[in-house]
């Protein structure tokens, strides 16, 4: 029982009801008094303690495309608040896409004369997200969305215009383009150094918790590699010209190996600056990733090149999602502890239903994946009730 202090007791005794109050007080605390027993509370069918692993990633991608989340400091503050409400503990904020950075960049200023995306001139959205995220206890990662893609449907854009020899080439000698994306030559040492410089710039200037590449880093369409530099390198190492068949196994493996070596170097350069930073990747699902984009990411996991991996398991029905999930688990050889599937919440006019989201998250847990990353924030913003009321309790 609670102990009532002397002053509070003296006030009670000064009233005319003191005797009755004391009788009721001590009678209620007396064991075996023979009174009506206090009923046992009924267990809450909706417990307030989340069943998720508190140390697992519950992440969301935050972009400047089809979203105004980064358009002002107030918008960023509201975005972070929504993420906090939704149980998100990691934000992957875009810092590089379509030949533009979302922070003032010396590297981009020197390359194309534009230090930041024009829309954000005079601001530093990356700095603002870091500050607001950390105030809310959320980790913030710099997401290099475009990676080795130079532009979207722009004939290579300003980067290729400034460095024509950086262009990726297909067997016909044309600029490599896939699904509308124009590509840099991921095997060229100058292109690789450019990307390393961007990563190092961010890690040096900002207190980001992590850095991340995705299905375009390290990556390049398997139809590429026929530029003069890469062809000569292959001939020097293998004694033969690259085969016309871009998916010939030895040619495919050689190029994938070059990207593996680049990733190892990128990790080393980043970790030398800050050993504790989280170095993660979000590739395409395997084996599509290898056959189409030369991303042999199971090797990254086996070799310890990544701290976490987020394969983009973007599917539109539970059967397809479960099949893809099983493929990733097989590729991981059971190492589900550092893998967190990418879950598609919204894309264009498509929005996953609450029921489908529940099914995908349940499938993740069944397969041994303790967390996930959601694409993208706008889908979360529209579903705060789901992320508050259902997501924490799915098992």
Secondary structure, DSSP 8 states (H G I E B T S, - for coil): -----HHHHHHHHTSTTHHHHHHHHHHHH-TT--S---------SS-SS--S-TTS-EEEEE-SSS--TTSSHHHHHHHHHHHHHTT--EEEEE-EETTEESS--HHHHHHHS--S-GGGTT--HHHHHHHHHHHTT-EEEEE--STTEEEESSTTHHHHHH-GGGB-B-TTS-B-EETTEEEB-TTSHHHHHHHHHHHHHHHHHS--SEEEE-TTTT---TT---SHHHHHHHHHHHSS---S-TT-HHHHHHHHHHHHHHHHHHHHHHHHH-TTSEEEE--B-TTHHHHHH---HHHHHHTT--SEE--B---SSHHHHHHHHHHHHHHHTT-GGGB-EEEE-EETTEE--HHHHHHHHHHHHHTT---EEEE-HHHHHTTHHHHHHTGGG--
